[in-house]
Amino acid sequence: MDLNLRDRVYIVTGGGRGLGRATVDQLVAEGARVVLSGRHRESLDAAVAELGDRAVGVVADNADPTTAGRLVEAARDTWGRLDGVLVSVGGPPTGTVVETSDDDWTRSFESVFLGAVRVAREVAGALSDGGAITFVLSTSVKTPLPRMAISNGLRPGLAMVAKQLAEELGPQGIRVNALAPGRIETERIVELEEASGDPAAERERNLALIPLGRYGRPEEFGRTAAFLMSPAAGFLSGVLLPVDGGLTRAL
């Protein structure tokens, strides 16, 4: 299938590693151009060096109110157009509701929630008919994850923001969707397993919950995200798409 991505331009926040990087790889492979952002210069430079002249990196934190405007400007200054955005952020701190501090909630709200809304809002103002906004959320949108209180609290709110934004921007021909990844084999998943104190047991416990019996591969997520962002998915909007091997039992 031709996704019709050649020479289209997308912003991918958190694009230096993990699910964001997996999506960048697929977009570039399909002929798109990408502005990828992240907080760490090293990972961005490494990504751009591998991707070549179809990618530029911008060191930026979604919690910074200036980030959204800088990313839109980078796309326009570099390639003269913008066709969409994948809004992905690093995972917030782990912990229960009881043990999570006010400071952790506030910092995470600024980056995970408000930062994502701000990026989507700024990009929406720069898009025209055919544009696409896609949020990377989590299966925690529908089912709480152990010791992931902040994610469990903030991601469902973002899912509803995406749904409302799809209604607001639909008349302009702009699509808004969200992805709900489960256990995808990224650095973040390894970090969470190690934090459990018994990584092997944690992995076995999680594998037992996935009907397909394995973790997802980053490229599987990247292909799904690239499709959802592309003109090939032109009549999909307001969708929350699980990428989880059947982990989510709810409809």
GUGUVEX-368004 format. One record per residue (C-alpha): residue number from 1; residue in one letter; chain; x, y negated, z negated. Coordinates in nm, 4 decimals. Each point is the difference from the previous one (the first is absolute). Layout:
% GUGUVEX-368004
     i   aa   ch          u          v          w
   NUM    A    A          X          Y          Z
...
% end
This chain:
% GUGUVEX-368004
     i   aa   ch          u          v          w
     1    M    A     0.0000     0.0000     0.0000
     2    D    A     0.1254    -0.3470     0.0886
     3    L    A    -0.0592    -0.2208    -0.3048
     4    N    A     0.0484    -0.3115     0.2156
     5    L    A     0.2521    -0.1435    -0.2449
     6    R    A     0.2712    -0.1054     0.2447
     7    D    A     0.1223    -0.3538    -0.0715
     8    R    A    -0.2626    -0.0611    -0.2667
     9    V    A     0.1347    -0.1617    -0.3174
    10    Y    A    -0.0721     0.1136    -0.3541
    11    I    A     0.1057    -0.0977    -0.3499
    12    V    A     0.0711     0.2867    -0.2416
    13    T    A     0.0570    -0.0972    -0.3619
    14    G    A     0.2053     0.2457    -0.2000
    15    G    A     0.1399     0.1111     0.3346
    16    G    A     0.3535     0.0837    -0.1106
    17    R    A    -0.0831     0.3346    -0.1587
    18    G    A    -0.2731     0.2492    -0.0781
    19    L    A    -0.3367    -0.0144     0.1723
    20    G    A     0.0650    -0.3444     0.1431
    21    R    A     0.3193     0.1185     0.1686
    22    A    A    -0.1738     0.3105     0.1333
    23    T    A    -0.2572    -0.2250     0.1642
    24    V    A     0.2641    -0.2340     0.1409
    25    D    A     0.1796     0.2954     0.1579
    26    Q    A    -0.3159     0.1136     0.1756
    27    L    A    -0.1011    -0.3494     0.1155
    28    V    A     0.3433    -0.0585     0.1539
    29    A    A    -0.0009     0.3459     0.1582
    30    E    A    -0.3271    -0.0965     0.1689
    31    G    A     0.1520    -0.3203     0.1369
    32    A    A    -0.1205    -0.2544    -0.2566
    33    R    A     0.2100    -0.2719    -0.1610
    34    V    A     0.0055    -0.0337    -0.3776
    35    V    A     0.0778    -0.2548    -0.2698
    36    L    A     0.0785     0.2079    -0.3074
    37    S    A     0.0281    -0.1471    -0.3465
    38    G    A     0.1228     0.1218    -0.3357
    39    R    A     0.1727    -0.1170    -0.3148
    40    H    A     0.3364     0.1605     0.0713
    41    R    A     0.2325    -0.1263     0.2715
    42    E    A     0.1941     0.3270     0.0235
    43    S    A    -0.2947     0.2191     0.0983
    44    L    A    -0.1293    -0.2569     0.2478
    45    D    A     0.3385    -0.0431     0.1666
    46    A    A     0.0393     0.3768     0.0265
    47    A    A    -0.3441     0.0357     0.1560
    48    V    A     0.0539    -0.2776     0.2539
    49    A    A     0.3407     0.1430     0.0940
    50    E    A    -0.1677     0.3317     0.0838
    51    L    A    -0.3038    -0.1509     0.1749
    52    G    A     0.1840    -0.2424     0.2267
    53    D    A    -0.1380    -0.3130     0.1625
    54    R    A    -0.3647     0.0926    -0.0542
    55    A    A     0.0206    -0.0751    -0.3720
    56    V    A     0.0948    -0.2914    -0.2228
    57    G    A     0.0233     0.0044    -0.3783
    58    V    A    -0.1151    -0.2661    -0.2463
    59    V    A     0.0966     0.0236    -0.3661
    60    A    A    -0.3215    -0.0807    -0.1815
    61    D    A    -0.2128     0.0971    -0.2981
    62    N    A    -0.3777     0.0152     0.0455
    63    A    A    -0.0386    -0.1666    -0.3391
    64    D    A     0.1622    -0.3158     0.1405
    65    P    A    -0.2713    -0.2379     0.1296
    66    T    A     0.2262    -0.1040     0.2900
    67    T    A     0.0519     0.3539     0.1312
    68    A    A    -0.3117     0.0279     0.2164
    69    G    A     0.0716    -0.3208     0.1894
    70    R    A     0.3644     0.0931     0.0510
    71    L    A    -0.0924     0.3352     0.1520
    72    V    A    -0.2518    -0.1487     0.2414
    73    E    A     0.2540    -0.2629     0.0986
    74    A    A     0.2672     0.2662     0.0590
    75    A    A    -0.2284     0.1912     0.2364
    76    R    A    -0.0939    -0.3092     0.1969
    77    D    A     0.3522    -0.1429     0.0132
    78    T    A     0.1543     0.3307     0.1066
    79    W    A    -0.2585     0.1342     0.2456
    80    G    A    -0.2645    -0.2683     0.0399
    81    R    A    -0.2960     0.2108    -0.1109
    82    L    A    -0.1500     0.2053    -0.2823
    83    D    A    -0.2353     0.2964     0.0357
    84    G    A    -0.0334     0.1317    -0.3528
    85    V    A     0.1432     0.0931    -0.3373
    86    L    A     0.0513     0.3033    -0.2202
    87    V    A    -0.0158    -0.1210    -0.3596
    88    S    A     0.2074     0.2421    -0.2087
    89    V    A     0.1593    -0.0654    -0.3378
    90    G    A     0.2202     0.2006    -0.2314
    91    G    A    -0.1661     0.2048    -0.2701
    92    P    A    -0.0746    -0.1795    -0.3291
    93    P    A     0.1387     0.1180    -0.3359
    94    T    A    -0.1365     0.3264    -0.1361
    95    G    A    -0.1731     0.0439    -0.3325
    96    T    A    -0.3345     0.0398    -0.1714
    97    V    A    -0.2507    -0.2801    -0.0500
    98    V    A     0.0791    -0.0129    -0.3717
    99    E    A     0.3775    -0.0288     0.0380
   100    T    A     0.0096    -0.2394     0.2997
   101    S    A     0.0898    -0.3531    -0.1060
   102    D    A    -0.1696    -0.3219     0.1042
   103    D    A     0.3206    -0.1029     0.1764
   104    D    A     0.0006     0.3167     0.2132
   105    W    A    -0.3648    -0.0509     0.0911
   106    T    A     0.0603    -0.3636     0.0921
   107    R    A     0.3125     0.0628     0.2076
   108    S    A    -0.1666     0.2877     0.1818
   109    F    A    -0.3135    -0.2016     0.0676
   110    E    A     0.2137    -0.2717     0.1597
   111    S    A     0.1780     0.2425     0.2350
   112    V    A    -0.2366     0.2940     0.0539
   113    F    A    -0.3320    -0.1860     0.0053
   114    L    A     0.0302    -0.3741     0.0510
   115    G    A     0.3093     0.0296     0.2202
   116    A    A    -0.1801     0.2455     0.2281
   117    V    A    -0.3082    -0.2213     0.0206
   118    R    A     0.2145    -0.3023     0.0766
   119    V    A     0.1859     0.1758     0.2827
   120    A    A    -0.3248     0.1267     0.1515
   121    R    A    -0.1609    -0.3436    -0.0222
   122    E    A     0.2963    -0.1769     0.1617
   123    V    A     0.0304     0.2568     0.2790
   124    A    A    -0.3755    -0.0149     0.0642
   125    G    A     0.0348    -0.3676     0.0821
   126    A    A     0.2659     0.0814     0.2609
   127    L    A    -0.1823     0.2888     0.1713
   128    S    A    -0.2397    -0.0025     0.2912
   129    D    A    -0.2396     0.2534     0.1513
   130    G    A     0.1619     0.3436    -0.0192
   131    G    A     0.2072    -0.0712    -0.3099
   132    A    A     0.0298     0.2551    -0.2792
   133    I    A     0.0573    -0.0230    -0.3759
   134    T    A     0.0783     0.3245    -0.1803
   135    F    A     0.0526     0.0488    -0.3738
   136    V    A     0.2041     0.2866    -0.1466
   137    L    A    -0.1800     0.1033    -0.3180
   138    S    A    -0.0086     0.3408    -0.1732
   139    T    A    -0.2252     0.2915    -0.0844
   140    S    A    -0.0335    -0.1836    -0.3337
   141    V    A    -0.2670    -0.2043     0.1785
   142    K    A    -0.2376     0.2921    -0.0611
   143    T    A     0.1637     0.2168    -0.2661
   144    P    A     0.2169    -0.1242    -0.2891
   145    L    A     0.3547     0.1339    -0.0040
   146    P    A     0.1693     0.1026    -0.3272
   147    R    A     0.2155    -0.2760    -0.1522
   148    M    A    -0.0732    -0.2349     0.2898
   149    A    A    -0.2246    -0.2475    -0.1831
   150    I    A     0.1007    -0.3062     0.2021
   151    S    A    -0.0478     0.1730     0.3332
   152    N    A    -0.3302     0.1462    -0.1194
   153    G    A    -0.1146    -0.3461    -0.1045
   154    L    A     0.1121    -0.2123     0.2954
   155    R    A    -0.0272     0.2211     0.3093
   156    P    A    -0.3803     0.0462    -0.0118
   157    G    A    -0.0407    -0.3776    -0.0101
   158    L    A     0.2184    -0.0356     0.3085
   159    A    A    -0.2076     0.2635     0.1772
   160    M    A    -0.3098    -0.2124    -0.0535
   161    V    A     0.1863    -0.3112     0.1134
   162    A    A     0.0888     0.1834     0.3213
   163    K    A    -0.3633     0.1028     0.0480
   164    Q    A    -0.1260    -0.3549    -0.0472
   165    L    A     0.2742    -0.1421     0.2216
   166    A    A    -0.1079     0.2387     0.2760
   167    E    A    -0.3452    -0.1569    -0.0154
   168    E    A     0.1355    -0.3550    -0.0076
   169    L    A     0.2433     0.0426     0.2901
   170    G    A    -0.1992     0.2411     0.2150
   171    P    A    -0.1766    -0.2768     0.1953
   172    Q    A     0.3440    -0.1248     0.1088
   173    G    A     0.0923     0.3437     0.1339
   174    I    A     0.2501     0.0637    -0.2828
   175    R    A    -0.0035     0.3462    -0.1533
   176    V    A     0.0791     0.0676    -0.3670
   177    N    A     0.0686     0.3496    -0.1322
   178    A    A     0.1811     0.1731    -0.2843
   179    L    A     0.2017     0.3186    -0.0412
   180    A    A    -0.0073     0.2126    -0.3150
   181    P    A     0.3182     0.2116    -0.0033
   182    G    A     0.0353     0.2913    -0.2383
   183    R    A     0.3263     0.1766    -0.0729
   184    I    A     0.2293    -0.0975     0.2872
   185    E    A     0.3674     0.1032    -0.0225
   186    T    A     0.1547    -0.3434    -0.0658
   187    E    A     0.2491    -0.1466    -0.2469
   188    R    A    -0.2906    -0.1186    -0.2130
   189    I    A    -0.1350     0.3530    -0.0431
   190    V    A     0.3437     0.1274    -0.1017
   191    E    A     0.0256    -0.2824    -0.2542
   192    L    A    -0.3414     0.0869    -0.1467
   193    E    A     0.0906     0.3677    -0.0272
   194    E    A     0.3266    -0.0791    -0.1753
   195    A    A    -0.1767    -0.2342    -0.2403
   196    S    A    -0.2227     0.2889    -0.1110
   197    G    A     0.2944     0.1673    -0.1757
   198    D    A    -0.0463     0.3277     0.1871
   199    P    A     0.0069    -0.0701     0.3754
   200    A    A    -0.0432     0.3631     0.1059
   201    A    A    -0.3054     0.0525    -0.2177
   202    E    A    -0.1461    -0.3327     0.1106
   203    R    A     0.0376     0.0980     0.3642
   204    E    A    -0.1625     0.3375    -0.0552
   205    R    A    -0.2907    -0.1638    -0.1804
   206    N    A    -0.0562    -0.2428     0.2864
   207    L    A     0.0376     0.2607     0.2736
   208    A    A    -0.2710     0.2088    -0.1659
   209    L    A    -0.2448    -0.2888     0.0507
   210    I    A     0.0616    -0.0390     0.3755
   211    P    A    -0.2040     0.2345     0.2225
   212    L    A     0.2694    -0.0014     0.2696
   213    G    A     0.2490     0.1152    -0.2634
   214    R    A     0.2773    -0.2494     0.0768
   215    Y    A     0.0961    -0.3670    -0.0198
   216    G    A    -0.0481    -0.2164     0.3056
   217    R    A     0.2922    -0.1044     0.2172
   218    P    A     0.0670    -0.3739     0.0380
   219    E    A    -0.0301     0.0236     0.3779
   220    E    A    -0.3493     0.1489    -0.0382
   221    F    A    -0.1055    -0.3082    -0.1915
   222    G    A     0.1794    -0.2280     0.2482
   223    R    A    -0.1811     0.1497     0.2988
   224    T    A    -0.3356    -0.0388    -0.1732
   225    A    A     0.0709    -0.3615    -0.0924
   226    A    A     0.1217    -0.0877     0.3498
   227    F    A    -0.3165     0.1467     0.1511
   228    L    A    -0.2275    -0.1884    -0.2417
   229    M    A     0.1798    -0.3272     0.0778
   230    S    A    -0.0051     0.0555     0.3752
   231    P    A    -0.2556    -0.0891     0.2696
   232    A    A    -0.0633     0.3743     0.0301
   233    A    A    -0.1970    -0.0322    -0.3267
   234    G    A    -0.1855    -0.3037     0.1308
   235    F    A    -0.3423     0.0937    -0.1418
   236    L    A     0.1236     0.0953    -0.3481
   237    S    A    -0.0464    -0.2691    -0.2629
   238    G    A    -0.0904     0.0038    -0.3676
   239    V    A     0.1454     0.3520    -0.0284
   240    L    A     0.1869     0.1468    -0.2975
   241    L    A     0.1935     0.2907     0.1494
   242    P    A     0.1545     0.2602    -0.2350
   243    V    A     0.3379     0.1404     0.1082
   244    D    A     0.0288     0.2601    -0.2715
   245    G    A    -0.0235     0.3583     0.1280
   246    G    A    -0.3499     0.0349    -0.1456
   247    L    A     0.0937    -0.1149    -0.3524
   248    T    A    -0.2952    -0.2392    -0.0303
   249    R    A    -0.3089     0.2078    -0.0755
   250    A    A    -0.2470    -0.2902     0.0141
   251    L    A    -0.1662    -0.1070     0.3248
% end
